[in-house]
């Protein structure tokens, strides 16, 4: 695989811009051990499908359609939930069949959403890797276009379109903090924004694919043990992400489950913003003081997904 390029991201934006929501930015202050700090929240959880994932799905499907790679069998994807919801939402918009394979551990709220979108839902395996094997078999049997939750060029390029929006919305140098699962979003943002803007991936200690890849010098398998594993459930960083970020000094921070839960609760208590545990991880190092404001740079937290239930707060 190869690194994602800015040209690919610009092409992705051309395909999907008329079909997605350009999500707003909200500048505010949050408490830190050193006092209030100004941050910008990119409200990507307001996107169609409740997360950034539809950007990549639409880009991949429309690109395949352009090249004649799309069949009557539609699309198949394995996902812990959000990528499947993004693909199912895209397929519903384009009147295509969508088959999704999710782990048996997928949150009920996400499975219910998939069913409501009209997807053919299969729950196979207790982790993403097993669901992915099943999706590959379905694609081979049916001829459906197989999408990947994070390690496919069009998926990463679609995610990178968020970076193009940020360039236009915030005309200052940014320090972007983003949660990492398989790396599609951090890879796309790096391709769109580096080196003028700095990128830092944030992960739970118990689901740290980027952190462990940087330590090992390559993507490596990781064990999952985090409350955020339902959304940050990849067990290895994607190769496209790795190839993309390797050319830049991308930062990496880990947070505890208690820290990301505290960040999630603050978003709800102070702003009535309800996001997934994994999404909230991106804010946690600012609240704890692990990230300090750099002169001339505005911290920008990507709030990337909100397919969760209100009763899980607190």
C-alpha positions as CSV (number, residue, x, y, z in Angstrom):
1,X,0.0,0.0,0.0
2,X,1.0,3.6,-0.4
3,X,0.7,6.9,1.4
4,X,-2.5,8.9,0.8
5,X,-1.8,12.1,-1.1
6,X,-3.4,15.5,-1.0
7,X,-4.5,15.1,-4.6
8,X,-6.5,12.0,-3.7
9,X,-8.2,14.0,-0.9
10,X,-9.0,16.8,-3.2
11,X,-10.5,14.3,-5.7
12,X,-12.5,12.7,-2.9
13,X,-14.0,16.1,-2.0
14,X,-15.0,16.6,-5.6
15,X,-17.0,13.3,-5.4
16,X,-18.7,13.7,-2.1
17,X,-19.1,17.4,-1.3
18,X,-22.6,17.7,-2.6
19,X,-23.8,14.7,-0.6
20,X,-22.3,15.3,2.8
21,X,-22.7,17.9,5.5
22,X,-19.8,20.4,5.9
23,X,-19.6,20.1,9.7
24,X,-19.2,23.3,11.9
25,X,-16.4,24.3,14.2
26,X,-17.2,25.5,17.8
27,X,-14.5,27.5,19.6
28,X,-14.8,27.6,23.4
29,X,-12.7,27.2,26.6
30,X,-12.2,24.0,28.6
31,X,-10.7,23.7,32.1
32,X,-7.1,22.4,32.5
33,X,-4.7,22.2,35.5
34,X,-3.2,25.5,34.4
35,X,-6.5,27.3,33.8
36,X,-9.0,27.6,31.0
37,X,-7.7,26.9,27.5
38,X,-9.3,27.9,24.2
39,X,-10.0,25.0,21.9
40,X,-11.8,24.4,18.6
41,X,-14.2,21.4,18.4
42,X,-14.7,20.1,14.9
43,X,-18.3,18.8,15.2
44,X,-18.0,15.8,12.9
45,X,-20.4,13.8,14.9
46,X,-23.1,15.9,13.2
47,X,-22.2,14.2,9.9
48,X,-24.7,12.0,8.2
49,X,-24.6,8.6,9.9
50,X,-23.4,10.1,13.1
51,X,-19.7,9.9,12.4
52,X,-17.0,10.8,9.9
53,X,-17.2,7.4,8.3
54,X,-19.6,8.2,5.5
55,X,-17.0,10.4,3.8
56,X,-14.8,7.5,3.0
57,X,-17.7,5.2,2.2
58,X,-19.2,7.6,-0.3
59,X,-15.8,8.3,-1.9
60,X,-15.0,4.6,-2.3
61,X,-18.5,3.7,-3.7
62,X,-18.6,6.6,-6.1
63,X,-15.0,6.0,-7.3
64,X,-15.9,2.3,-7.9
65,X,-19.0,3.4,-9.8
66,X,-16.8,5.7,-12.0
67,X,-14.5,2.8,-12.8
68,X,-17.3,0.2,-13.4
69,X,-16.3,-1.9,-10.4
70,X,-19.8,-1.8,-8.7
71,X,-22.1,-4.7,-9.3
72,X,-25.7,-5.5,-8.4
73,X,-24.5,-7.1,-5.2
74,X,-23.7,-3.7,-3.8
75,X,-21.3,-3.3,-0.9
76,X,-20.1,-5.4,2.0
77,X,-18.1,-4.2,5.0
78,X,-17.0,-5.4,8.3
79,X,-17.0,-2.9,11.2
80,X,-17.4,-2.5,14.9
81,X,-20.3,-0.2,14.0
82,X,-19.5,3.3,12.7
83,X,-17.9,2.3,9.4
84,X,-20.9,0.0,8.8
85,X,-23.3,2.8,9.6
86,X,-21.4,5.1,7.2
87,X,-21.5,2.5,4.5
88,X,-25.2,1.7,5.1
89,X,-26.1,5.4,5.0
90,X,-24.2,5.9,1.8
91,X,-25.9,2.9,0.2
92,X,-29.3,4.1,1.2
93,X,-28.6,7.5,-0.4
94,X,-27.4,5.8,-3.6
95,X,-30.1,3.0,-3.6
96,X,-27.6,0.2,-3.3
97,X,-27.6,-3.1,-1.4
98,X,-25.4,-3.1,1.8
99,X,-24.3,-6.1,3.7
100,X,-22.5,-5.5,7.0
101,X,-20.7,-7.8,9.4
102,X,-20.3,-6.6,12.9
103,X,-18.8,-8.4,16.0
104,X,-21.2,-10.0,18.5
105,X,-19.9,-7.4,20.9
106,X,-21.1,-4.4,18.8
107,X,-23.3,-2.0,20.8
108,X,-27.0,-2.6,20.5
109,X,-27.6,1.0,19.5
110,X,-25.3,0.6,16.5
111,X,-26.9,-2.7,15.4
112,X,-30.4,-1.1,15.7
113,X,-29.3,1.8,13.5
114,X,-27.9,-0.6,10.9
115,X,-31.2,-2.5,10.8
116,X,-33.1,0.8,10.5
117,X,-31.0,1.8,7.5
118,X,-32.0,-1.4,5.7
119,X,-28.7,-3.1,5.8
120,X,-28.3,-6.9,5.8
121,X,-26.7,-7.3,9.2
122,X,-24.6,-10.4,10.2
123,X,-23.0,-10.6,13.7
124,X,-20.0,-12.8,13.4
125,X,-17.0,-13.2,15.8
126,X,-16.2,-11.4,19.0
127,X,-13.8,-8.9,17.5
128,X,-13.3,-6.9,14.3
129,X,-10.6,-9.3,12.7
130,X,-13.1,-12.2,12.7
131,X,-15.9,-10.0,11.2
132,X,-13.4,-8.9,8.5
133,X,-12.7,-12.5,7.5
134,X,-16.4,-13.2,7.2
135,X,-16.9,-10.0,5.1
136,X,-14.1,-11.0,2.7
137,X,-15.8,-14.4,2.2
138,X,-19.1,-12.8,1.4
139,X,-17.4,-10.4,-1.1
140,X,-15.8,-13.4,-2.8
141,X,-19.1,-15.3,-3.0
142,X,-21.3,-12.4,-4.2
143,X,-19.0,-10.1,-6.1
144,X,-20.0,-7.2,-3.8
145,X,-17.6,-4.3,-3.5
146,X,-15.7,-4.9,-0.3
147,X,-15.0,-1.8,1.8
148,X,-12.6,-1.6,4.6
149,X,-13.3,0.2,7.8
150,X,-10.0,2.1,7.6
151,X,-7.3,0.6,5.4
152,X,-8.4,1.4,1.9
153,X,-7.1,4.3,-0.2
154,X,-10.5,5.8,-0.9
155,X,-11.6,5.5,2.7
156,X,-8.5,7.3,4.0
157,X,-8.8,10.0,1.3
158,X,-12.5,10.5,2.2
159,X,-11.6,11.0,5.9
160,X,-9.0,13.5,4.9
161,X,-11.6,15.9,3.5
162,X,-12.2,17.0,7.1
163,X,-8.8,18.5,6.9
164,X,-9.7,20.5,3.8
165,X,-12.7,21.9,5.7
166,X,-10.5,22.8,8.7
167,X,-8.1,24.7,6.5
168,X,-11.0,26.9,5.3
169,X,-12.8,27.2,8.7
170,X,-9.8,28.0,10.9
171,X,-7.2,30.3,9.4
172,X,-4.5,29.7,12.0
173,X,-1.9,27.0,12.7
174,X,-3.6,24.1,14.4
175,X,-2.6,21.3,16.8
176,X,-5.1,18.7,15.8
177,X,-6.0,16.0,18.3
178,X,-7.8,13.0,17.0
179,X,-8.8,9.6,18.4
180,X,-7.1,6.6,16.6
181,X,-8.6,3.1,16.0
182,X,-7.3,1.7,12.7
183,X,-5.8,5.0,11.7
184,X,-7.9,6.0,8.7
185,X,-8.8,9.4,10.1
186,X,-5.4,10.3,11.5
187,X,-3.8,9.2,8.2
188,X,-6.3,11.3,6.2
189,X,-5.8,14.4,8.4
190,X,-2.1,14.1,8.2
191,X,-2.2,14.0,4.4
192,X,-4.5,17.0,4.3
193,X,-2.9,19.2,7.0
194,X,0.8,18.3,7.6
195,X,3.3,19.8,7.8
196,X,1.7,23.3,8.3
197,X,-0.5,21.9,11.1
198,X,0.6,19.4,13.7
199,X,-1.3,16.2,14.2
200,X,-1.5,14.1,17.4
201,X,-3.2,10.8,17.7
202,X,-4.9,10.0,21.1
203,X,-5.7,6.5,22.2
204,X,-6.8,4.6,25.3
205,X,-4.0,2.7,27.0
206,X,-5.9,-0.5,26.3
207,X,-6.4,0.1,22.6
208,X,-3.2,1.8,21.4
209,X,-2.5,0.8,17.8
210,X,-0.7,4.0,16.8
211,X,1.3,4.2,20.0
212,X,2.6,0.7,19.8
213,X,3.3,1.0,16.1
214,X,5.5,4.0,16.7
215,X,7.3,2.2,19.5
216,X,7.9,-0.9,17.3
217,X,8.7,1.0,14.1
218,X,5.9,-0.8,12.3
219,X,2.2,-1.7,12.8
220,X,1.9,-4.6,15.3
221,X,-1.0,-6.5,16.7
222,X,-2.4,-5.1,20.0
223,X,-4.7,-6.5,22.7
224,X,-7.9,-4.6,23.4
225,X,-8.9,-3.7,26.9
226,X,-10.8,-0.4,27.0
227,X,-14.3,0.9,27.5
228,X,-13.7,2.5,24.1
229,X,-13.0,-0.7,22.2
230,X,-16.4,-0.7,20.7
231,X,-15.5,2.2,18.5
232,X,-11.6,2.0,18.6
233,X,-11.7,-1.7,18.0
234,X,-8.9,-2.3,15.5
235,X,-6.2,-4.7,16.6
236,X,-3.5,-3.3,14.4
237,X,-2.8,0.1,12.8
238,X,-3.6,0.2,9.0
239,X,-0.7,0.1,6.6
240,X,-2.0,3.1,4.6
241,X,-2.0,5.2,7.8
242,X,1.5,4.0,8.7
243,X,2.8,4.8,5.2
244,X,1.2,8.3,5.3
245,X,2.2,9.4,8.8
246,X,5.8,8.1,8.5
247,X,6.9,11.2,6.5
248,X,5.7,13.5,9.3
249,X,6.3,14.0,13.1
250,X,2.9,12.8,14.1
251,X,2.4,12.8,17.9
252,X,1.0,10.0,20.0
253,X,-0.6,10.1,23.4
254,X,-2.4,7.5,25.5
255,X,-5.1,8.2,28.1
256,X,-6.7,6.0,30.7
257,X,-10.3,4.9,30.6
258,X,-11.0,7.1,33.6
259,X,-9.6,10.1,31.7
260,X,-11.6,9.6,28.6
261,X,-14.8,9.0,30.6
262,X,-14.1,12.3,32.4
263,X,-13.7,14.0,29.0
264,X,-16.9,12.5,27.8
265,X,-18.8,13.6,30.9
266,X,-17.4,17.2,30.6
267,X,-18.6,17.4,27.0
268,X,-22.1,16.4,28.2
269,X,-22.2,18.5,31.4
270,X,-20.8,21.7,29.9
271,X,-21.9,21.6,26.3
272,X,-24.6,19.0,26.0
273,X,-22.4,17.2,23.5
274,X,-22.9,13.4,23.6
275,X,-20.2,11.4,21.9
276,X,-18.8,7.9,22.0
277,X,-16.1,7.0,24.6
278,X,-13.5,6.7,21.8
279,X,-14.3,10.1,20.4
280,X,-13.9,11.7,23.8
281,X,-10.4,10.3,24.1
282,X,-9.2,13.2,21.8
283,X,-10.1,15.8,24.4
284,X,-8.8,13.9,27.5
285,X,-5.1,15.0,27.3
286,X,-6.0,18.7,27.1
287,X,-8.1,18.4,30.3
288,X,-5.4,16.4,32.1
289,X,-2.7,18.9,31.1
290,X,-0.8,16.3,29.1
291,X,-1.1,18.7,26.1
292,X,-0.1,22.3,26.8
293,X,-1.0,25.1,24.5
294,X,1.8,26.0,22.1
295,X,2.1,29.7,21.3
296,X,0.5,30.6,18.0
297,X,-1.3,27.2,17.6
298,X,-5.0,26.5,18.3
299,X,-5.8,23.1,19.8
300,X,-8.4,21.5,17.6
301,X,-10.3,18.4,18.8
302,X,-12.0,16.2,16.3
303,X,-15.3,15.0,17.8
304,X,-15.7,12.3,15.2
305,X,-18.6,10.1,16.3
306,X,-21.7,10.0,18.4
307,X,-23.4,6.6,17.8
308,X,-24.0,6.0,21.4
309,X,-26.8,6.0,24.0
310,X,-27.6,8.7,26.5
311,X,-27.9,6.2,29.3
312,X,-24.2,5.4,29.0
313,X,-23.2,8.8,30.3
314,X,-21.8,8.8,33.9
